[in-house]
Amino acid sequence: MKHSKLLIITFCFLLLLFTHDSKAAINVTCNPCSSAVQMHTKAVSKVKEMTEYDSVSSEYNVHVISIKNGLVKSFRVTSRPELDRRGELVTVVTGRYTATSSDLQNRVNQAHTYFNSIEASTTVPVPSSSGLGSAWSLSQNFSNHDKLDSWYKSAYPLTYWSAQLTSIFGGAVVGPLSGLELRFKFEDGSVLIMTTATAGSAVLQLNYKANSARDINGNKIPDTGSSIQGQYSFSSSAGLQRFLDKAAEYGIAVTVVYSEGWMGGSGGGSVTIVPISPE
């Protein structure tokens, strides 16, 4: 018992001896964050990740920034080592809200406007020279996601946009384009959405947004492993046939039920498409 008390007293002495008040400033990008609660969680988890198993106390000023949503919240986050009931060292992290400087808020507003201008820009046309002629080729073949990513990076200044956003914060921000959505249109009129995922300030990757592919008539193009079922509308019989041909190209067997409103020819209309289950 005496040994345990001595150990705890010694630990507390060392804790006081090595405690430091760093007040280091950290900018954390959390573009998915849309509320103060989410930002608080992000700030605490960031410091916990940094200080886990540290034997000293520390304090940080953490600014959580959502460029996508134009939000920023500031926190004073403290981390301290404690002994739990079993005598094991654990890290306790707590955070409280602090005022955000007007300068930082203005920078976030500026970045938000720039982010939106990129996302709202004209749909990106994908030429046949890219080797990708339809949204079907991406929704049905995951290997083509990297192909579109590579083509886009070589044809458009994605890294430039990222650098521009980073420069707004003096370089002290990671993943400024995370969550950006870009709409791509292929030569057959089909479209899909790719989103940016950022692993670091110098790493940008476009990822296909699930279930975002549509044909020229706005009909949902199925993702790989999904069936085609429900009501679909086409501007002409030729449009319906192209849709069915694409489905067959990827091994999707369906049957068409024509409704009374189907005009056919150049009139088109709505039909019901039902999958044919393999026997």
C-alpha positions in Angstrom: 0.0 0.0 0.0 2.8 2.4 1.0 4.5 1.5 -2.3 1.4 2.4 -4.3 1.0 5.7 -2.5 4.6 6.6 -3.1 4.2 5.7 -6.8 1.2 8.0 -7.1 2.9 10.9 -5.3 5.9 10.5 -7.5 3.8 10.4 -10.6 1.9 13.6 -9.6 5.3 15.3 -8.9 6.6 14.4 -12.3 3.3 15.4 -13.9 3.7 18.9 -12.4 7.3 19.0 -13.3 6.8 18.2 -17.0 3.5 20.0 -17.6 3.8 22.6 -20.2 1.5 25.2 -21.6 2.2 25.2 -25.3 -0.9 27.0 -26.6 0.1 25.8 -30.1 -2.2 26.8 -32.9 -3.6 24.0 -35.2 -5.8 24.4 -38.2 -7.9 21.3 -38.9 -10.0 20.9 -42.1 -13.3 19.1 -41.6 -15.3 19.9 -44.7 -18.0 17.3 -43.8 -18.6 19.2 -40.5 -21.8 21.2 -40.5 -22.3 21.9 -36.8 -20.4 23.1 -33.8 -20.8 19.7 -32.1 -19.1 17.9 -35.0 -16.3 20.5 -34.9 -15.8 20.1 -31.2 -15.6 16.3 -31.6 -13.1 16.8 -34.4 -10.9 19.2 -32.3 -10.8 16.8 -29.3 -10.1 13.7 -31.4 -7.3 15.5 -33.3 -5.5 16.4 -30.0 -6.1 13.0 -28.5 -4.5 11.5 -31.6 -1.5 13.8 -31.2 -1.0 13.3 -27.4 -2.0 9.7 -26.8 0.4 8.1 -24.2 2.2 11.4 -23.6 3.5 11.8 -20.1 3.1 15.6 -20.1 0.2 17.9 -20.2 -0.4 20.2 -23.2 -2.7 22.8 -24.4 -3.6 23.8 -28.0 -5.7 26.4 -29.8 -7.5 24.4 -32.4 -9.4 26.0 -35.3 -11.7 23.5 -37.1 -12.5 24.8 -40.6 -15.2 23.6 -43.0 -14.4 25.4 -46.2 -17.3 23.5 -48.0 -19.8 24.9 -45.5 -18.1 28.2 -44.7 -17.9 27.5 -41.0 -15.1 27.8 -38.4 -15.1 27.1 -34.7 -12.2 27.7 -32.3 -11.4 25.6 -29.2 -8.9 25.6 -26.3 -8.1 21.9 -26.0 -6.1 20.5 -23.1 -4.5 17.1 -22.8 -3.3 15.6 -19.6 -2.1 12.2 -18.4 -3.9 10.5 -15.5 -3.8 7.2 -13.7 -7.0 5.2 -14.0 -8.4 2.9 -11.3 -6.1 0.1 -12.4 -3.1 2.4 -12.1 -2.6 2.6 -15.9 -1.7 5.8 -17.7 -4.5 7.3 -19.8 -4.8 10.5 -21.7 -7.7 12.8 -20.9 -8.6 15.4 -23.5 -11.1 18.2 -23.0 -12.0 21.1 -25.2 -13.9 24.4 -24.7 -15.1 27.0 -27.2 -13.2 30.2 -27.6 -13.7 33.2 -29.9 -12.6 32.9 -33.5 -10.7 35.9 -34.8 -12.3 38.0 -37.5 -9.3 37.5 -39.7 -9.7 33.8 -39.7 -13.4 34.0 -40.3 -12.8 36.3 -43.2 -10.3 33.8 -44.7 -12.9 31.0 -44.3 -15.5 33.1 -46.0 -13.1 33.8 -48.9 -12.2 30.2 -49.2 -15.9 29.1 -49.1 -16.7 31.5 -52.0 -13.8 30.1 -54.0 -14.7 26.5 -53.2 -18.3 27.1 -54.4 -17.1 28.7 -57.6 -15.2 25.6 -58.5 -18.0 23.2 -57.6 -20.6 25.3 -59.5 -18.4 25.7 -62.6 -19.5 24.3 -65.9 -19.9 20.5 -66.1 -16.5 18.9 -67.2 -16.8 17.5 -70.7 -15.0 14.1 -71.1 -13.8 13.6 -74.7 -13.5 10.2 -76.3 -9.7 10.7 -76.3 -9.8 10.0 -72.6 -10.7 6.4 -73.4 -14.0 6.8 -71.5 -17.1 7.2 -73.6 -19.9 6.8 -71.1 -20.8 7.0 -67.4 -21.6 3.3 -67.7 -17.9 2.5 -68.0 -17.3 3.9 -64.5 -20.4 2.8 -62.7 -19.9 -0.7 -63.9 -16.0 -0.9 -63.8 -14.2 0.4 -60.7 -10.8 0.2 -62.4 -11.9 3.1 -64.6 -12.2 5.5 -61.6 -8.4 5.9 -61.5 -8.4 6.4 -65.2 -10.8 9.3 -65.0 -8.9 10.7 -62.1 -5.6 10.6 -64.0 -7.1 12.2 -67.1 -8.7 15.0 -65.2 -5.5 15.9 -63.3 -3.6 16.1 -66.5 -6.3 18.2 -68.2 -7.4 20.5 -65.4 -5.6 22.5 -62.6 -7.0 20.6 -59.6 -3.7 21.0 -57.8 -3.7 24.7 -58.6 -7.1 25.1 -57.0 -5.9 23.3 -53.9 -2.8 25.6 -53.8 -5.0 28.7 -54.1 -7.2 27.6 -51.2 -4.2 26.7 -49.1 -2.6 30.0 -49.8 -5.6 31.8 -48.3 -4.6 30.3 -44.9 -0.9 30.9 -45.4 -0.3 27.2 -46.1 -1.5 26.2 -42.7 -4.4 24.0 -43.8 -4.7 20.4 -45.0 -7.2 18.9 -47.4 -8.8 22.2 -48.6 -10.7 20.5 -51.5 -11.9 17.5 -49.5 -15.6 16.9 -50.3 -15.6 18.9 -53.6 -18.1 17.5 -56.1 -17.4 17.6 -59.8 -19.9 16.7 -62.5 -18.5 15.0 -65.6 -20.4 14.6 -68.9 -19.5 12.0 -71.5 -19.9 12.0 -75.3 -23.1 9.9 -75.1 -24.7 12.5 -72.9 -24.4 10.5 -69.7 -23.1 12.2 -66.5 -21.8 11.3 -63.1 -20.2 12.9 -60.0 -16.8 12.5 -58.6 -15.7 13.8 -55.2 -12.3 14.7 -54.0 -10.8 12.9 -51.1 -7.6 14.4 -49.6 -5.1 12.3 -47.7 -2.7 15.3 -47.3 -2.0 18.8 -48.6 -0.2 17.3 -51.7 -2.4 14.3 -52.3 -5.6 14.7 -54.2 -7.8 11.8 -55.4 -11.1 11.8 -57.2 -13.6 9.1 -56.2 -16.8 8.1 -57.9 -19.9 9.1 -55.9 -22.1 6.0 -55.6 -25.4 6.0 -57.5 -24.7 9.3 -59.2 -24.5 8.1 -62.8 -27.4 9.1 -65.1 -28.0 8.6 -68.8 -28.8 11.4 -71.3 -32.5 11.2 -70.3 -31.8 11.5 -66.5 -32.4 7.8 -65.9 -30.2 6.2 -63.1 -27.4 4.0 -64.5 -26.9 1.2 -62.0 -23.7 0.7 -60.1 -22.0 -2.6 -60.5 -23.8 -5.4 -58.6 -27.1 -3.4 -58.7 -30.2 -4.3 -60.8 -32.3 -2.2 -63.1 -35.9 -2.0 -61.8 -38.6 0.5 -61.9 -40.0 3.2 -64.1 -37.7 4.9 -66.7 -38.4 7.7 -69.2 -36.9 8.1 -72.6 -37.2 10.8 -75.3 -37.3 8.2 -78.1 -37.3 4.5 -78.8 -33.7 4.9 -79.9 -32.8 6.2 -76.4 -34.5 3.2 -74.8 -32.6 0.8 -77.1 -29.3 2.4 -76.3 -30.0 2.0 -72.6 -30.9 -1.6 -73.0 -27.8 -2.2 -75.2 -25.6 -0.8 -72.5 -27.2 -3.0 -69.9 -26.7 -6.0 -72.0 -23.1 -5.0 -72.6 -22.5 -5.4 -68.9 -24.4 -8.6 -68.5 -27.6 -7.1 -67.1 -30.6 -8.9 -68.4 -34.0 -7.1 -68.2 -37.4 -7.0 -69.8 -39.5 -4.0 -70.7 -43.1 -3.5 -69.9 -44.6 -0.8 -72.1 -47.3 1.4 -70.5 -50.3 3.0 -72.3 -48.5 6.3 -72.3 -45.6 4.9 -74.4 -45.6 6.7 -77.8 -42.5 5.1 -79.2 -40.5 6.5 -82.1 -39.4 10.1 -81.5 -42.2 10.5 -78.9 -40.7 8.2 -76.3 -42.4 8.1 -72.9 -42.2 6.0 -69.8 -41.7 2.2 -69.4 -41.2 -0.2 -66.6 -38.0 -2.2 -66.6 -37.8 -5.5 -64.7 -34.7 -7.5 -64.1 -34.5 -11.1 -65.4 -33.1 -13.3 -62.7 -30.7 -16.0 -64.0 -32.1 -19.5 -63.8 
